[in-house]
Amino acid sequence: MVRKLFLVLAAAASALAISGTAWADFTVLVPSSSEGDGLRAAADDYSKMKGTKVEIVQAPYANVFEQGANAGATKSGVFDIILMDDPWIPFFAENGHLEDLTPYFKQAGMEGPDNDFLSKSLAICRNPYNTGPYVCLPYVGNAQMFFYDAAKYKEAGVDAPKTWDDVLKASQTLTKDGGGRYFGYVFRGGQGNPVVADFMPIFWSYGANMFNEDRTKVTIDTPEGAAAMKTFLALRDVSPKGIESYNANEVGTALAAGTAASSINWPNWVATFEDPSQSKMVGKISYSPIPAGTKPGSSEIGHWTMGIMSASKNKQEAFDFMVWATSPEQIKISAERGNPPVRASVFTDADLTKQEKFRHYPVLMEAIQASTPRPRHPKWPEIENAFGIELSKAVAGTITPEEALKNSQAAVEQITGLK
Amino acid sequence: MARTASGTQIPELQPGGRLEHWAERHLRYLMLAPTMLILLALTIFPSLYMFYAAVHRISPNPDLPWEFVGPGNFVRLLTDAQFHVALRNTVVFTIVAVTFEFLLGLGLALLLDRFIRRLTFLKTVLMIPMMLPPIAVAITWKIIYEPQFGVLNEIMFRLGLPLQAWAGDVNLAMFSIIVADVWQWTPFIFLLMLAGLASLPVEPYEAAALDGASSWRQFWDLTLPFLKPVIAIALLLRVMDALRLFDLVFILTGGGPADRTKVLSLYIYQVAYRFADPGYAAAISLFVLFVTIVLSTWFMKRMRLAE
């Protein structure tokens, strides 16, 4: 009797397990962050409105890439949509993990995404960049801005920083007067993605680039690169001790707590800085485009974009959801939930711009339009790691700036096979 | 009805169908089957798969076939500077951390066993770090080490000492990780040593005392030799675990600054998942497995554990 009961229970459990995997109409992989939370909320709305069952799988930033890559490599079809950080697009697209959206647009009677999307937001969703077919749709309009405490800068004799020299001048004064408890500048110096993300805008603002135009040559170790490195290390000298391990949280906390005067940062931190329960600096932080070096400043674009996994079994449902979620109405709701928009109409929407918490929108829109994507290469994660190690060594002072550039050049040449 | 030895009556099985008879005859295999299947799926198959993957170059593109490279991935280990850095850091971490854990664990066990044997509460408190999830330990230490708002620098500041970057300083990062690991795993050694000490025979000590042997002499000539098997097991388990260090490094430093805390497990993770190169990651994993097996075998022979 017990044995028979055991067998029946085992059969029932197996049936439940099999049916459980198929309960959702489609599944979306998103990061455990404000971007993922926003899409989760949108998916809930969609489910209620359409009666469609949407499963949202949330994972930490790095795990989204890993799970997406794993699902793509094994063609598991476990995820239908992936919310990607834009530097991942070449990896996913060039390894056949992403669906070309062209036929879906055609079937929907659309030529492609409409012109209300910012042109730079759309450019990153094409692979190759700005020329190839669309492999995703932009959802969160992240691009770096320069955050600074205008009052402190004024005290230090700089009204509005236009160049990195202005930033250095103010930061040197503020750090000197800060007695080891207050600093003029703070940045993400942690090895890998953090230090690379905060170095690239400075690199570009001195006219440097990782590759030449047609991506046939690595161009890190150049006079422009050396000029950028010089400024970067001068900024290190006015930053808090331990900057070598700083990531977004440490930088955000330093600004919100009022222990640092300025940094390059991402727009999703604005909500934190303007929230009295999390910030001592409500209404005190100013936002501006990235300062200029020897060339105009350029933000690093860091959009979150939605793509359909090639192995998905629910591609049409996934496409319909993506088009709905990126419509002007939904992008406005997403903006109200704290995620920067990707549409001009939302950036200029009077309902939003009249609110204090969206006062950075004109600067952010300008920053996106003047942004540069991280070098578009399918091996970007490996390149970023190698470059990040050398930058980390330079920040830590274990090698000279010249060695950092030379080593980076050699490492990226080896990874990409470009000489 | 049949009876057990105690006289309890139990119902006899009624003759059933062929399936029931077959199940009855093979019951032992049926009972073992789920465990064997899980073992096969979670241990044996992945291990064999790892050997297979280690001799291939595996593209992240599923439409490209696996390319057989023979020992290519192992040869690559010889010239991979990042692997060499990770190997060196792992060795340094293992030697220093396990040495400190052993000395502190043994010292604490001797202290508590001899002088404060009855303080059960203290023994329990000392074991708490070991019971915490590694991720919780790592996050706790991250908060302690935080340069601007961390507890440690606050204490330094109040004492008028220079503030340190701890996990962010090239010269302190590995030390910071070792301290956190020692904090968590010293109780493990302590627990084993305490158990070992509790099982020591009393007579040799009485005889030694009669002969006028000093405490040090008793420790050196009696306690240590008696504890040798326990020490060997404790060191073996800790070394094997230290070679796999991941959580603390992942949370506290991410391998930085300047690659000073990159250890093998972290590098394997990066190669497999960030750089999407599972073939090479499998080769590094096999290398670590090989080193662990060689080290364990040598250690067991040296300590004559097999006897």
Chai-1 contact restraints between the chains, C-beta under 6 A:
chainA,res_idxA,chainB,res_idxB,connection_type,confidence,min_distance_angstrom,max_distance_angstrom,comment,restraint_id
A,E66,B,Y273,contact,1.0,0.0,6.0,A-B,restraint_1
A,A69,B,A276,contact,1.0,0.0,6.0,A-B,restraint_2
A,A73,B,P60,contact,1.0,0.0,6.0,A-B,restraint_3
A,A73,B,P62,contact,1.0,0.0,6.0,A-B,restraint_4
A,K75,B,P62,contact,1.0,0.0,6.0,A-B,restraint_5
A,N95,B,P60,contact,1.0,0.0,6.0,A-B,restraint_6
A,N95,B,N61,contact,1.0,0.0,6.0,A-B,restraint_7
A,G96,B,N61,contact,1.0,0.0,6.0,A-B,restraint_8
A,G96,B,D63,contact,1.0,0.0,6.0,A-B,restraint_9
A,G190,B,G254,contact,1.0,0.0,6.0,A-B,restraint_10
A,Q191,B,G254,contact,1.0,0.0,6.0,A-B,restraint_11
A,Q191,B,G255,contact,1.0,0.0,6.0,A-B,restraint_12
A,Q191,B,G256,contact,1.0,0.0,6.0,A-B,restraint_13
A,P240,B,Q148,contact,1.0,0.0,6.0,A-B,restraint_14
A,K241,B,P147,contact,1.0,0.0,6.0,A-B,restraint_15
A,K241,B,A165,contact,1.0,0.0,6.0,A-B,restraint_16
A,G242,B,P147,contact,1.0,0.0,6.0,A-B,restraint_17
A,G242,B,A165,contact,1.0,0.0,6.0,A-B,restraint_18
A,G242,B,G168,contact,1.0,0.0,6.0,A-B,restraint_19
A,E244,B,G168,contact,1.0,0.0,6.0,A-B,restraint_20
A,E244,B,P257,contact,1.0,0.0,6.0,A-B,restraint_21
A,S245,B,A167,contact,1.0,0.0,6.0,A-B,restraint_22
A,S245,B,G168,contact,1.0,0.0,6.0,A-B,restraint_23
A,T259,B,Q148,contact,1.0,0.0,6.0,A-B,restraint_24
A,P381,B,R274,contact,1.0,0.0,6.0,A-B,restraint_25
A,E382,B,F275,contact,1.0,0.0,6.0,A-B,restraint_26
A,I389,B,D259,contact,1.0,0.0,6.0,A-B,restraint_27
A,S392,B,G256,contact,1.0,0.0,6.0,A-B,restraint_28
A,S392,B,P257,contact,1.0,0.0,6.0,A-B,restraint_29
A,S392,B,A258,contact,1.0,0.0,6.0,A-B,restraint_30
A,K393,B,A258,contact,1.0,0.0,6.0,A-B,restraint_31
A,A396,B,V170,contact,1.0,0.0,6.0,A-B,restraint_32
A,A396,B,P257,contact,1.0,0.0,6.0,A-B,restraint_33
A,A396,B,A258,contact,1.0,0.0,6.0,A-B,restraint_34
A,T398,B,V170,contact,1.0,0.0,6.0,A-B,restraint_35
A,T398,B,A258,contact,1.0,0.0,6.0,A-B,restraint_36
